[in-house]
Structure formats: C-alpha cells, structure tokens
Amino acid sequence: MTSAAAPGPTPVPAAAGGRPLMVVDGNSLLHRSFHALAASGARDSLGQPIWAIRGLLTQLVAAADRIGPARIVVGFDDPDASTRRERWPDYKAQRVDKLPTLVAQLARAAEVLTELGVQVVTPPGHEADDVLASAARWNARHRGRTVLVTSDRDAFALIDADTSVLRVINGGVEASPLLTPDRLELMLGITPAQYADFAALRGDPSDNLPGVRGVGPKRAAALLKRFGSADALFADVDAGGRAITDVVGPGCRARLCEADARAAWRRNRAVMRMRDDLPVGLHDPDAGRLPLPARAVRRTLLAHDLPATATLAARALAGADDATPEQPGVLDALGWDASAQWRTRRQLPPLPERLQPTLF
C-alpha cells in the first residue's frame, strides 16, 4: 500500500546522529504487564490501578536504554472504533470484554506517556500495528533506522535492512531477541517478505482468523521455502499440485485444493495488512525527541512509585549519561540523591552507540 506523506513542515531524519527511532506497541506491552503484574494489585494514592502502567514504563525505559534511540513513538489501538471489525465482523469477535481495571489503565497510559514527553499516537479506527508500520515507513523514507518494540508477531512482516523488532518475551527486555532479516529466517525458516503469507496460511486464533486447514507453521514455512510466495503455491494448486505433494504430501495437497483454502488465505492477508500511510507526527522535528524533560521524567516515575528505575531513566530518557558525583548534571535536576544513585549507576554499561546484537 502506498500513499502520499502527510502534509507538514519539511521532515528531518528521525535518527539524527545515527541513533534509531524506537516505536513501541503500547497495547501489546501494557496487556502483557497487566497479566504479569496483576498479583501486585498496585494502585495510586487515589486507589486507581497502576500496575500495568508501571510495567509499561519499566519496559519502555529498559528498551530505550538498550536501543539508545533519538526519538520514541508509542502507538495505541483506538478503543472506540475499528475499521477492520467494521469490514470483517468476525475479527477478534471471540474475545471477551476487557476487565474494567485494564480499560482504565489503557485509557490512562496514553496520558501518562504524553506527560512523560514521548510521541503518543492513537489513530482513529486503527491499531498500534498501523502506527508501527507507518512510523517505520516514514523513517525509512528519511534514511533512518527503526526498532519496533512489541510482544506480538505481526511486526515481523515489517523487518528489513533498516527495521528490526525487539520482541519482548518472558525474561524482560534484556532477555528478548532483537530480530533482523537473518535472525527471523534462522528462527522461522522464512524471510520477512514472506511473513505475511506465512501468517495468513497459518492463521491467528487470537484474532479469530483460522488458517488454511492442515497447514500449520512448519508446513507453511516449508511451502514458502519451496515456492517463494503463496501466489506461486496456489498456481501449483491450479496446475494439479504435484510440487506441493513433493513438499507436504497428498493429504495437505488435497486440503490446499479445497475451495475455502485460497479464500482463507486471501481473507487473512487482507485483515492482517497494516496501514503504513497514517500520520504519526514525525514531521514535527521535536516530537518524541530525546532527551526528555528531566522534571517530566522525575514526576512520572515518582507518581508510579518506580524509584528503582530512576537511574536508568535518567540516562536512557533524560540524557544523564555524562553525570558524575562531582558534576551530577541531570541526575541532580531530577531531584534524586546523585551520590547514592551514582553508586548504582556506575555499574551500568555505557549507553550503546548501536543496537546490541543479542538474539536470545
């Protein structure tokens, strides 16, 4: 899908000085934190639930410290409307209503991150995935590198030479794989360009999108390795399926020859296709740019009872990587005890000049 860039002032590179743009799937990480930290039941002084917001903030700080971005964008789903559900009513239809404590934290998270100073985008009728795709495309057009931070697999389709995915899994940001084209192929046996076909053939039960019957992830990968694309795969179906039989056997070939197989693939491709032409505010050269205001970082962390994250946040978000006990700089401006914080901070690795190469 192509579209003209959103109007606005002349854009500037999103990753000045070689640092990447970091784009965060806010819904994905907040949902993950909601379930992982639910036992804490953490609430603020007014009794409002904050445990998922705390988890999101902690992950955002850790990701920023690992990546060393020039700018940060966080995307959220529109909670009130969905163009996908309007067009395909079965999309996510099996999901139960969100718990009130989750709804409240999703609504509040965007406000908290805006106060922190990062760029927050909730596109009308669209989802966080669309923000990731649109931000990555905008940045690529301006020759910048992008790191997408999410726990979902959908973003794998966006990986290329300039865009990687930090997929947050169990163990936190530090233990999560940073996926590049080579690493995705090592993990799944397919290239990023093949991922959309792979996902459409496999299906996604969490979104109520059944795949092609009898074609799971292993068979989908094997078929795409042989044919290159689903179009070529179904061309072999039309020709009798001899090559398909050689790869996955006669039983799977018979299922692929069924009328609803191609229809399922086409539907899934259409539903899963991410919008990459939405305005995400990056034409404003100051939107989400680091360092963030020191006082905003301090206020946000203290409001959510995250003193242990303060030193890391001072470095990762507020630009305090040159602070010392004698010249505390931003640490002092944040209002924390510089000498005490330095004893912890001095053990941290230096702010990376480029992305860590960690895979697993």
N, C-alpha and C positions, 0 to 999 in steps of 0.2 A: 504494500500500500504506500502510495506517495501522496504528498500534499505540500503546498507552499508553506514556508515558515511563517510563524505568527508575526504580525507587524510589530514594530517597536524600534527602539534605538539600535544603532549598529552593534551587533553582538561582539563580545570579546571572548577569547578562548576560556573555556571553563576550567582548565587546569594550568593556570599560569605557573611558569617555573617548572613544568613537568609533572606537577602533582595532579592526581586524578580527581575526577568528580565522583563523589560517593552518593549513590541513590539507594534509599532504604525502603523496603516494603513494610510500611508501618503496621498494616493489618496482620501480616504474617508474624512479625516478631511480637506484637502485642498479644495475639492469640496464644502464641507459644508460651509467653510469660504468664498469661492468665492461668493456664492449666498447670504449669510447672511450679508456680509460687502460690497457688490457691490456699495451700495449707497454712501459709503465714497469716492470711486474712488481714494484711496490713491496711490501716486506714489513717486518714489525716486527722488533724485536731477537730475537724467538724464532723468526723465519723464517715467521711466519704471513702470508698475503696480506692486504694492506690497501688496495690501490689503489682498489677500488670504494667502500670506506667513506670514503676520503679525498675522492673525488669527490662522494659524497652529502653529506658535511659541508660541503664548499665550496659546493655548490648551496643547501643549507639556509641557510647564513649569508648568501649573496648574496640569496636570496629574502626573508629576514627584513629585511635592510637596505632592500630596495626597497619592501616592503609596510608595514613598521612595525607588526607585529601586537601584540595584547595577550596572545595565547596561541598555542602551537604544539602541534598534534597530528600524529603520524606514524603512518600505517597500514601494516601488512604483511599479506600473504597468510598464511593458515595453511599451513605447509609439509607437514603430515601428513594433512590431510583436506579434502575439498571436497564440499559439498552439491550443487553444480552437476554435478560429474563423477559423483556417485552417481546423480543423476536422469537426466543426459544423458551416457552413457559416451563419446560421440564428442567431447565438449567438450575442446579442446586435446589430443586424442588423438594428433595428428600430431607433437607436439613431442618432441624427443629429450631424454634425461636431462640435467639440468644438470651442468656441469663441477664437480668437487669444490671448486675454488677459488671458484666462485660460491656454491655451497651453504654453504661455510664463512663467507663474508662476509655472506650473508643472515642466517645464524644469529647472527653476532656484531654486526651492525649494530643490532639491537634493543637489545642490552645496552649498546652504546656510547651510543646516544641516550638511553636511560634514565638512565645515569650523567651525561650532559650536563644533564638536567633537563627535557627536553620530555616530553609525554604520548605514550607509545607504546602502540598498540592492535593486537593480533593476534587477531582474533575467531575463535573455534573454528568450523571448517568454512566460513569465509567469506574474502573477499578485501579488499585495500586499497580497492578501489572502494566496497565496502559501508561502510567506515569513512568515506570522503569523503561519501557520501550521508547517513549517519546523523549525522555531525557538522554538516553543513550544515543539515539539517532541525532538529536540536536548537537550533542557533544562531538560525535564522530564527524559531523559536517564542519566542525570548527577545530578538527585535528587534535582533539583531546582524548585522553584515556578515561575509561569509566569502570567503576567497580559497583556491581549491584549486590546489595546485602539483603538476603531473604532466606527463609527456610523452605520455600516452595520450589518445585522443579520446573515450573513453567518458564522461568527466566533462562533456562538452559538454551532455549532457542535463540536468545539474544547474544550468546557468546560469539566473539570473533577476535581478530587480531588486536583490537583496541578495547574490547569489552570483556571483562571476566566476572565471575559470580562467586561471591563469598557465601557459601550455603551454610547457614547456621544450623548445627545439629547438636545432639547431646554432647555435653562437654564444654559448651560455650563457644564464643568467638575464637578463642585461642586454639581450640582443637578442631575447628571447622575447615573444610577443604576450600582452597581458592582454585576455582575451576577455569581453565583456559581451554582452547580448542583441543590441544594434545591430551590434556588430562581428562576431558569429557570423553574423548574417544577411548582412552585407556579404561575408563570406568564403565562405559555403556556399550562400547563397540560401534558407535556411530559418530558422525561429525555433527557440529552444531546445526549446519544447514539441513541435516536430516532429522533433527529432533522433532520438528512439528509433525512430520509424517509418523515418526515413531510414537509420539504421544497420541496421535489420532487413531492409529491402529491398535495401540494398547488400551486406550480409553482412560477415563479418570473417574472412578467410583465416587470420590469425594465431591465431585461436581455433578454427579448423576449423569455421566456421559459413558455409556457402555462402549467398549471397543468392539473390534471385529471378533466374532465368536471363534474361539480356538486359537487366537493369535495373542499370546502374552508378550512380555518384554523380550524374552530370549528369541522367540520366533520372529518378532518384529525386527530386532536387530540383525538377525541372520538374513532376513529377506531384503532389508535395506542395504546390507553389505553386498549382496549379490546383484540387486537391481539398481541401486543408487537412489531411487525415489519410488513413491507409491504410484505415481503415474506409470512408470515403467513396469511396476509389479502388475497393475491391472491391465496393462497392454498384453502381458503374457497370459493373464486370465482369458482375455479375448481371443488369444491365439491357441488356446487349449490347455495352457498351464503346465507344459512339460518341464520347463525350467523350475517352476515352483515346486513340482513334485520332487525334483532332484535335491532341493534345499530342505523342505519340511515334510515331505511325504504326501501320499494321496489323500489322507484324511483332511489335512489342513488345506490342501488344494481345493477339495470339494467345498469346504466352508467359504473359501475366498471366491468361489464361483457362484455362491448364493447371491440373490438379488440385493439383499439387505446389507451385504458386506461393504460394497462400494458406497452405499448410501450412508452407512455408519461412519466410514472414514471421511466422506465429504462433510457431513454434519459436524463432526468433531473438529475438523480443520477450520471450518467457518466459526464455530463457537470459540475455539481456543486462540484464534488470530488476535493479536494485541494491536491496539491502535498505537501508532508511532508518530502521530502528527498533532497531538494535543499540546496546547500552550502550557508550559511548565515554569514560566517566569525567568528562564535563564538569560533572556535578552537584557535583563537588568544586571549589570556587572557586579552589583553588591549583594544580590540575592543569595543567601546561604553561604556567603564567603567567610572563610576563617582568616584570622582569629575572631571568635565571637566575643561580644562584650563581656568583660570579666564579671561585672556585677550581675548580669543576667545568668551566667553560669552558676555563680555562687547562690543566687536566690533560688534557682530551680532545684539545685541539688539539696540545699538545706530544707526546702519545702517538702521534699520527698524522702527526707531522712537518709541521705546517702553520703555521709561524711567519708566513708572508706573509699569512695570513688573520686573524692575531691582532687587529690594529687594528679591522678591520671587525667581527669577532665581539664585541670589547669593546663596540662601540657598538650593534650590532644585537641582541645576546643578553644582555649583562651590564649594559646601561643606562649606558654611559660617555659619553653624548653631551654631557655638560657638563664633561668633563675638559679641563684646560689644563696647560701646562708648569709653572705655579706651583702648581696645585691638581689633580694628576693623578687623584685620585679612584679610580675603579675600575681604570683602567689600572695604577696603582701596586699596587693589591691583587692584580691578576693576576700581578704579578711581572715585567712587561716594562719595558724602559727607556723611561720616559714621555717624555723629551725627544726621543729618537730616533723613537719611534712617532708623536709629535705632528707631526713634520715631514712624515710621510706622511699622517697623519690629517687635517691641516688642509686638504688638497686635496680631501677627500671632500665631497660635497654634504650639506646638513643632513638630519637624519632627517625623512622626509616626514610631514606631518600627514595626508595622504590618499594614496591609491594613485596611482602615476604613470599618466598616461593613455596611455602608449606602446602602439601597436597592433603595429607591426612594427619 
